[in-house]
Structure formats: C-alpha cells, structure tokens
C-alpha cells in the first residue's frame, strides 16, 4: 500500500459528476484518489502511480473499460491490481473481464467503500 498505509484508488470515470462524487466519498474515508476521465488517461495513471485499487467505468472515451483491463492484465507491473468495474450495462462473460468485480450503477457510497476495503484486505 501507499505511504502511511493510505490506499491509493484510481477512479476512471468519464462522467464528471460521478467521478467527483466518488472522489469526495473516498477522500472522506481517507483514501488517496487519482482521477482519470478516459481510458488512455486511466492506463497512463495506473502504470505511473501503481494504485492499490482501480475503479474502472465500463464505457469511456478513447479506450473502454475492457480495453483498459486487457492492457492492465497484460502488463506485469499492473496485472495484480484489483479492479472494480462500474457499470449500468450488461457485463459480458467473466472471461472477458479477468479478475474484475462488477459494481452496478447506481451504487451506494457505503457499499462502494466496503467493496474497496474488501479488495484491499484480500490476499494477492
């Protein structure tokens, strides 16, 4: 985990209001939050910052969630980062989303924080 035990969470979400709401909730819970508004930015931040958990929107500009997840899983530096996929749509087959857990939209902030904490405490 990041310095002083503060978990670093990358929020990749193209909807600014959703992104800012998640940022507010997570910062209030003591997480360090990184923000990306599209898939390319999410991938760059994931590689540069090595977050402890990634919240990944399924539908985003430039690269969608599936493309970002595929790139993350194909890179030794990011392949083991837990990923929660934020979606209000159909998900596709589990093999299309290796190692990801789905969070349906709309979601409760408390449930989201609980899922993040659960992923952080799970063995790698």
C-alpha positions in Angstrom: 0.0 0.0 0.0 1.0 3.6 -0.4 2.9 5.7 2.2 1.5 5.7 5.7 -1.0 3.0 4.9 -3.2 5.2 2.9 -4.6 3.2 0.0 -4.3 4.8 -3.5 -7.5 4.4 -5.6 -7.6 5.3 -9.3 -11.1 6.4 -10.4 -11.5 6.1 -14.2 -14.9 7.5 -15.0 -15.9 9.8 -17.9 -19.0 11.3 -16.1 -17.6 14.3 -14.2 -20.4 14.3 -11.6 -20.0 10.6 -10.8 -16.2 11.0 -10.8 -16.3 13.9 -8.3 -18.9 12.2 -6.1 -16.7 9.1 -5.8 -13.6 11.4 -5.2 -15.4 13.1 -2.3 -16.6 9.9 -0.7 -13.3 8.2 -1.0 -11.2 11.2 0.3 -13.7 11.5 3.2 -12.8 7.8 4.0 -9.1 8.6 4.0 -8.2 7.2 0.6 -5.7 8.9 -1.8 -7.7 9.4 -5.0 -6.4 9.6 -8.6 -8.8 10.7 -11.3 -9.0 9.8 -15.0 -11.7 10.9 -17.4 -10.9 8.5 -20.2 -9.3 5.1 -20.8 -6.0 6.4 -22.1 -5.5 8.6 -19.0 -6.5 5.7 -16.7 -3.9 3.4 -18.3 -1.2 6.1 -18.0 -2.0 6.8 -14.4 -2.2 3.1 -13.5 1.3 2.5 -14.9 2.8 5.6 -13.4 1.2 5.6 -10.0 0.5 1.9 -9.3 -2.8 2.3 -7.4 -3.9 -0.2 -4.8 -7.3 -0.5 -6.4 -8.8 0.7 -9.7 -12.5 1.7 -10.2 -13.0 1.4 -13.9 -16.0 2.6 -15.8 -17.1 0.2 -18.5 -17.9 2.8 -21.1 -15.4 5.6 -21.6 -13.9 7.6 -24.5 -10.5 6.7 -26.1 -10.3 3.2 -24.5 -13.2 1.5 -22.9 -13.1 -0.4 -19.6 -12.5 -3.8 -21.3 -9.5 -2.4 -23.3 -8.0 -0.8 -20.2 -8.4 -4.0 -18.2 -6.9 -6.1 -21.0 -3.9 -3.7 -21.1 -3.5 -3.8 -17.3 -3.6 -7.6 -17.2 -1.1 -7.8 -20.0 1.5 -5.7 -18.1 3.5 -7.4 -15.3 3.5 -4.1 -13.3 -0.3 -3.7 -13.2 -1.6 -7.2 -13.7 -2.3 -7.9 -10.0 -4.1 -4.6 -9.2 -7.6 -5.3 -8.0 -10.2 -3.8 -10.4 -13.8 -2.9 -9.7 -15.8 -2.3 -12.9 -18.5 0.4 -12.6 -21.4 -0.4 -14.9 -25.0 0.3 -15.6 -25.0 -2.1 -18.6 -24.7 -5.7 -19.3 -21.3 -7.1 -18.4 -20.3 -9.8 -20.8 -18.8 -13.1 -20.0 -16.5 -13.4 -16.9 -13.5 -14.4 -19.1 -13.8 -11.0 -20.9 -13.2 -9.3 -17.5 -10.3 -11.3 -15.9 -10.1 -10.8 -12.2 -12.6 -7.9 -12.2 -15.5 -7.5 -9.8 -18.6 -5.6 -11.0 -20.3 -2.7 -9.2 -23.7 -1.8 -10.6 -24.7 1.8 -11.2 -26.3 3.4 -9.3 -24.4 2.3 -6.2 -24.4 3.2 -2.6 -21.3 5.1 -1.5 -21.1 2.9 1.7 -21.3 -0.3 -0.5 -18.5 1.0 -2.7 -16.2 1.8 0.2 -17.0 -1.6 1.7 -16.0 -3.3 -1.6 -12.8 -1.3 -1.9 -11.8 -2.2 1.7 -12.7 -5.9 1.0 -10.4 -5.9 -2.1 -7.6 -4.2 -0.2 -7.7 -6.9 2.5 -7.9 -9.8 0.1 -4.7 -11.8 -0.4 -3.0 -11.1 -3.7 
